[in-house]
Amino acid sequence: MPEIDPTYAGEWRFDPAHTRLGFSTRHAMVTKVRGSFNDVEGVINVNAEDPTESSVNVKIQVASIDTRNAQRDEHLRTNDFFDAPHYPEITFKSTRIDQVEENSFIVNGDLTIRGVTKEIAVPLEFVGVERDPMGSLRAGFEGSRRIDRKDFGLNWNVALDSGGVLVSDRILLEFEISCIKTEDQQS
């Protein structure tokens, strides 16, 4: 397996202004609804010598859900779905990271939604590292993972005349992550 550049070792924090943690699902069996969470925090700790010892921790504020429809967003915050007053955060804590190819990783970890924790595996592609105009070292990752929302207690639905349902049980989680390395400011 190719080695990770030793300069990548250390802490990387999500840049919320350039990170999208989103989802898509079928609506009425015929179209997709997409959304994202606007208030996200994440930290990646990279161990360049042993990538399996790296870690990822993510916190998402449920109330920040945004599907571009205020009425739907309010419904998603209720007990029918996320129950944001009682479960204000969605969290992910990695348990293992496997490098499967040069720029491909599987991040295994515990996803907690609505107080229910399930282990999932998230495939992520390392897009690259660049120094931005402000002098920060920035890394990008992209990936997606399908989950069953009912596994997390998100059971609300409405039956359609055709025999289908209003909201699909299968949800595609979408990750577009921009991280900034926490660099030692001493010279």
Order of alpha helices (4+ residues) and beta strands (2+ residues): beta-beta-beta-beta-beta-beta-alpha-beta-beta-beta-beta-beta
